[in-house]
Every structure is written in C-alpha cells, then in structure tokens.
C-alpha cells in the first residue's frame, strides 16, 4: 500500500478540519443554488404552458356553447 500526497494532507488536516468542512458546504451550497435556479426556470415554463392550455380550454368551451 502506497501513501499518496492526498493521504498525507488528509492526515495533517484531519477529516474534522473546519476549513475543509466550510469548503465542502460552500460547494454544496453552490450546487443547490444552481439546481434551484434550474428548477425555477422549469416551473416558470410549466406555468406558462398551463396558462396557455387553460386559455385554449376556455376558448373551446366558448365555441362549443355557441354551437
């Protein structure tokens, strides 16, 4: 078994090192923000589609009543 540079740094810093934990949480926060923005855009697109379909449905109902 060989010891790598990463192993030495991990032993020196330790898994509970606060700076390392802060870095991990910062990366996680950025990822979650990106995913939320992506989901928000999809939700906005779906809301527009729902509005369009609702208006089309209302128009069809009006046309059917006129017949």
matplotlib code that plots the C-alpha trace (Angstrom):
import matplotlib.pyplot as plt

x = [0.0, 1.4, 0.8, -0.2, 0.2, -3.6, -3.3, -0.6, -2.6, -5.8, -3.9, -2.3, -5.6, -7.9, -11.4, -12.9, -10.9, -13.2, -11.7, -12.3, -15.8, -16.5, -15.2, -17.4, -20.5, -19.8, -19.5, -22.7, -24.5, -23.4, -24.7, -28.0, -28.4, -27.8, -30.3, -32.9, -32.5, -32.8, -36.0, -37.3, -36.9, -38.7, -41.6, -41.9, -42.1, -44.7, -46.8, -46.8, -47.9, -50.7, -51.9, -51.8, -53.7, -56.2, -57.0, -57.3, -59.7, -61.8, -61.9, -63.0, -65.8, -67.0, -67.0, -69.0, -71.6, -72.1, -73.0]
y = [0.0, 3.4, 6.6, 9.5, 13.2, 13.4, 10.9, 12.9, 16.1, 14.4, 13.1, 16.5, 18.4, 15.8, 15.0, 17.3, 20.3, 23.4, 24.9, 21.7, 21.4, 25.0, 24.4, 21.3, 23.2, 26.1, 23.8, 22.1, 25.4, 26.5, 23.2, 23.5, 27.1, 26.1, 23.2, 25.6, 28.1, 25.4, 24.1, 27.6, 28.1, 24.8, 25.8, 29.1, 27.4, 24.9, 27.8, 29.5, 26.2, 25.7, 29.3, 28.7, 25.4, 26.9, 29.7, 27.2, 25.1, 28.2, 29.1, 25.6, 25.7, 29.0, 27.7, 24.6, 26.7, 28.8, 25.8]
z = [0.0, -1.0, 0.7, -1.6, -1.2, -0.6, 2.2, 3.9, 3.6, 4.9, 8.0, 8.7, 8.3, 9.6, 8.5, 11.0, 9.9, 9.8, 6.7, 4.8, 6.0, 5.1, 1.6, 1.2, 2.4, 0.1, -2.9, -1.8, -1.4, -4.9, -6.4, -4.6, -5.7, -9.3, -9.1, -7.5, -10.3, -12.9, -11.3, -11.0, -14.8, -15.5, -13.1, -14.9, -18.3, -16.9, -15.5, -19.0, -20.6, -18.0, -18.7, -22.4, -22.1, -19.7, -22.2, -25.0, -22.9, -22.2, -25.9, -26.8, -24.2, -25.5, -29.1, -28.0, -26.3, -29.4, -31.5]

ax = plt.figure().add_subplot(projection="3d")
ax.plot(x, y, z, "-o")
ax.set_aspect("equal")
plt.show()
